[in-house]
Every structure is written in structure tokens, then in C-alpha cells.
Amino acid sequence: MKLVIQIPAWDEAEQIGPALAELPHHMAGFDAVETLVVDDGSTDGTAEAARHAGADHVVRLPIHRGLAFAWRAGLDAALRLGADVIVSTDADRQYAAADVETLVAPLLRGEAEIVVGDRGVATKADFSPGKRLAQRFGSWVVRRASGTEVPDATSGFRALTREAALRLNVFSRMTYTLETLIQAGNKEIAVASVPVRTNPPVRESRLIRRSANYVLVQGANILRITALYKPLPVFFGCASLLAAAGLTLVGRYVYFVVADHNPAGHLQSLLLAAVLFVAAVVCVLSGLLADLISINRTLLEELVLEKRRKEAGEREDSKIPLKGK
């Protein structure tokens, strides 16, 4: 059994050495523990600093591609290295490195395929009230969209089995955290959560510079991924809202006709209602079309999965069986 701990890093030359020094090099349940740093187009010598600090493997991206791309590149590299379990952590040492063992324990016991570290965002002292509220609300939305019960959906401290890593895809460029959980829930990948400790922040977050912008971007990502895997509920929900608004306007028109006996003065309500009904029909048809496309997407994902297995040199004995399977 091999554990690979991957660290996506962008301009982290000062932090990458201490981050690597804190990580475990031996762990019960694994024959080998290796570290992998993904340099996301840094300009401050992060890759060289990682090699000097003793990273077992360094992948350097020629240009800055974003956290989600770097994370996916790290997963692919770890799979090619023969990892049976992959742990992701941050270069800014936000998470306590000693809790890697806590994170992988449910995987070794066969209780889950993905484990997410719970930072306790509801009471985290270094989060502003607005950030705590945004994190809690975002996690609640992801739980509803994915069917999982992860209290800290934005946590980047997580562990995955080889099979789970092969099955996940990332479409966003900003971050992978919410997107992969929604995918995992819809692909019936077993997800668990464990409490983890955090360290005091060493700098401001580069990912969440403005909470409002982060919420808007992540909200759009949640809606997009949910529509990708559950198109009918999303489009039919929109159609229902439009139809309800149209019926309200029709009711308004009828009320004023009965009360004022002047139907000509309220025709604008009927016109707007007609537009809303047409939009509702378009949503229904779009949902049916998206559902047909999703069937084709499922087949394409199966082909991509087989391709990844071949590229990663998949071994049948590398799969960690879940309890009950």
C-alpha cells in the first residue's frame, strides 16, 4: 500500500519547506509514504524550494492554471506513481499535518472512499463572521445537492482512494472542493468526514479575497454541476417557478376584471404571463434535452475512466474494499 501526499502550490517558496517538514514519512497501514508538490506556474522558485526541502516528486506546470487544475494534475501524477491512497493538503500549512493519520483511517477501515477534514467552520476563530456564514451556507447547499453529510464542504484537506480519484472529474478552474463532492454523491462514492485541527493563518487567503465574489462563483459552479448530473430537477424546478409566476399574473388579471370590469386596462398581465408560460415550456424541453445529453455524458465518463486506468497502470489488488461490498 502506498500513500502519496500531494500539495498544490503557487508562489509558496517560503512555506513549502516547513509544510513538507511537518508531513509524516511513515504511517501504519502503508508500506510507503511519498510527497508530491505541484508547482502551479510559480515565479518565486517554489519547485526548486520543494526539491531542496526533500519532496519525493515535483510536477511543475509551465503557467499558472489555478487550484482546481493543479489539484487534478496532482491526482493524475499520484495515480501514475502507483498511489493507493492520495491525501491533499495546502502549502500554507492551514491543516495540522499530524492529522493525516486521522484522515486516512476511515479509508483503511473500508468505511469510505473519500474523507474530508472538518475544520469546524461554525466556530473557527480566524474566520470572519461573514466568512463563517458563507462557509456554512455553502456546505448546506452542497449537502442538499450531493446527498452527502459533509459539514465542511470547502475543506481542501481530504483523502481519496485510488478508485475515487480515477472516477472524479474537475471542470472548474477556481477550486475543486464543492464540485468533487457533488460528483461523489451523484456517482455513489462513499464520503465521510472527520474533525481535524488547523494552524494559525500565515497570510490572507488567495482564493477568497472577496467573500461576495467567491459566493457568486461557487454558487454558479454548484448550479452547473447539479444541472450536469440532475438536469430534470433543475430545469423542471425553473419551469415550475416560471409557471407559478405566470399563474399569479393570470390570477391578478382575473381579480381586476372582476373588481373593475375593465379587462383592457390589465392586458399587460396576460402578456407577461404568456411570456412566462412560454419560458416554462422552453425550460421543460431544455430539461428533457439535457437529460438525454447526460446519458451520453455517462457513457463518455466510462470511456474516460477506462483510459485513466490504462494510463495509471491500474492494478486489481490496489482497490480498498468498502465494508459491505
N, C-alpha and C positions, 0 to 999 in steps of 0.2 A: 504494500500500500504506500502510495506517495502523496504527500501533501505539498501543494505549491501555494505560497502566499504571494499574491500579486498586488502591486502598488502603482496605480496610475499617478504620474507626477508631471506637473508643468511648472517650470521655473522654481524648483524646490531644492536647489543645490545646498542650501543651508540646513534644511530639515531632513533630507533623505538619509544622511549618515546616522543621526540619532534614531530615526524611525527604524532603520534596518537593525541597529544595535539592540533595540528593545525586543525584536521578534524572536520567538523560540526557534532553536535549530534542531531540537529533538522533542518528540512527543509520543506518549503511549498510544499504541494502535497504528503507528506509521513506521515503515522501515526507513523512509527518507523524508526530510522536510527541507524544501528549497524555496528561495526567494526570487521573485521576478519583478523587475521595475520596468514600467512602460513610460518612456520619456516622450511626452506629447509635444514634440517640437519645441523643447525648451531652448532658450538663448543664453542661459547662465551656466551651462556645463553640468546640468543635472545628471546626464548619462555617465559622464566621467566621474562625478562625485559618487554615484551609486556603485560603479565598478571599484573605486578606491575603498569604499566602505564595506566591500565584500559581498555584494549582491551576486547570487549564483548565475542569474541570467538578466540581461538588459536588452530590451527592444526599444529602438529609437525610431519614432515617426518623424519624417522629414519636415513636416509642417504641423502647426497646432490644429488639431481636428476636434477638440472638445472632449469632455469627460466620458460621454457615452461611447464614442468611437474608441478611445484609449482603453476603456474597460473591456469592450468586446475584443479588441486586439490582444489584450492580456489573457482573456479566456482562451482564445484560439491558440496562443503561444503555449499556455499551460497544458492544453489538451495534447498538443504535439510533443510536449515533454513527457507525456505519459501520466499526468496527474489523475489520481482517483478522486481527490477532493481538492477544491480550489477555494481559498479564502481571499476576500477582497478587503483591503483597508486603505486608509488615507495617508498621504505623505506628510500631512501636517500634524500627525500624531494625535488626532482627536480622540481615537479609541485606545483603551488600555490594551497593550499588546499581550499582557498576561491572560486576557480573556479569550484568546484564540482557542484555547483548550475547551473552554465553556461553550464556545460557538460550534465546534465540530462534534461535541459529544452526542447530540441527537442524531447526527448522520451516522456515527459509528454504531449507535444502538439500533439503527434501522427505523427510526421513528419519523424521519423527514428526508426530503431531497434538497430542500433549501432552508437555511436557518438565518434569520435576520436578528441582528443585535438591537435590543431595545434600550435606548438611552434615557428613557423616562422623560420624554419631551414635555409632558404636562407640568413638571416641576423643575426642569433644568435651569439652574440659576443664571448661566451665562447667555440664555436666550431672552430676548426682549419679550414683553407681553404679546406684542403683535406677532412676533415670530412663533411663539408657543401656540398661539391661537391658529395661525396659518398651518403649522405642522400638524396639529391635532385635527383640524378640519380636513386637510388633505389626506391624512391617514384614514379618517372616517369614510371619505368618498371612495378611496381605493378599496377599503374593506367591502363596501357595497358593490363596487364594480367587479371585484375579483372573487368574492366569496371566501376570502381568507380572513384570518383573525390576527393580523399583524398590527400592533399598536403604534409602531414607529416605522411607517412605510418609507420614509425618506432616508433611513439609515443606510449608509454605504458599507457598513461592517457586516458582512454576510458570508456564509459558506455554502457551497454548492457541490453536489455530487457530479461526477463526470457526465452521467446521463442527462441531468438537468441542464448543465452547461451546453451540451450539444443541442438541446431542444429549444433553447431561448434565442430570440432574435431581438435586435435593437434597431429601432427606426429613428428615434430622437437623437439630436446632436448635443442636447444640453445635459441631460442626465438619464441614467438607466433605471433608477430605483423604483419609481412608480410603475413604469412601463413593464418591467420584467415581472413584477408581482401580479399585474392584471393578466399577463400572458400565462403565468404559472397557474393561476386559479382557473383559467379557461382551458388549459391543457391538462388539468387534473394532476399537477405536480404537487406533491405533499409539501406544505410550507409550515414552518414552526418559528417561534420567536423565543429568545432567552434574554434576560436582563444582562446588560454589560455596563462597565464603568467607562467614564470618559476623563480626559485630561483637560486642564485649563487651556483655553484657546491661545495660540501663539500669534494669530493675526486675524483680521476680518475675513469672513467667507468670500471667496471669489465667485462662488456660484450664486449666492443670494445677496446681491448688492442692494437691490431694492425689492422689498417683500411683495409689493403690488405687481411688479413685472414678473416675478417668479411665480406668483399665484396664477396670473393670466396664462403664462406659457405652459405651466404644468396642467392647468385646467383644460387647455386646448389639447394637450397630449393625452390626458385621461379620456376625453371625449372621443378623440381619434382612435385610440387603441380599443376602447369599448365598442365603438361602431365597427371596428375591424373584425372583432370576434363575436359580437352580438348585434348585428345590423338591424334585425327586425325590432327588438325592443326600443332601440334608439330612434329609428325612423318612425315607427308606429307611435312612439311617445310624442314626438314632434307633431305628427299628424293629429293626434288626439287634442293637443293644446290648440292647434290652429282651428280644428273643427269646433272645439268648445268656445273659442273666441267668436267664430262665425255665428254659432247658435245664440250667443249672448247678444250680438248685434241684431239678429233677426227678432229676438225677444224684445229688444229696445224698440225696433220699428213697429212691432205689433202693439206694444204698450202705447206709443204715441198716436198710432192710428185710432186705437180705441178711445184714448183720452181726448185727443184734439180733433179727431175726424179730419185730419189733413195729411193724407199719405204722401202727397207730393213734396211736403217740406222735410221729409226724413228719408228720401230715396238714397242719400249718401250712405246710410247704414246698410241698406241692402246691397249697394255696390261693393262696399268694403267687405261685407260678409261673403259675397260671391267670390271675391279675390281670395279670401282666406280658405274657402272650401276648395277652390282650385289648387291652392298651395298644399292643402292637406292631401288631396288626391295625388299630387306630384310626390309628396313625401312617402305615401304608401307604395307607389310604383318604384320609387328610388330604393325603398327598403327591400322590396322583392328582388330587384336587380342586384343590390348589394349582397343579399343572401345567396344568390346564385354565384356571384363572384367569390364569396367566402368559401364555397365548396371547392372551387378551383384553387384558391389560395391554400387550402388544407392539403390538397394533393401536391402543390408545389413545395410546401414546407416538408412533406415527407421526402421528396427528392433532395431537398437541401440537407435534410438530416442525414440521409444515406451518404451524400457527398462529404459532409463534415466527418462522418465516421471513418470513411476511407482515408481522408486527408490526415486525420488524427491518429490513424492506426488503431482503430477500436479493437479492444480485446474483450472477449466474453467474460473473462474472470475479473474484469475491472468494475463490474456493476455491484453496488452495495444493495442487497435486497432489503425491501421495506418489510416491516412486520406485517404479517397477514397476507403477504403476496408469495 
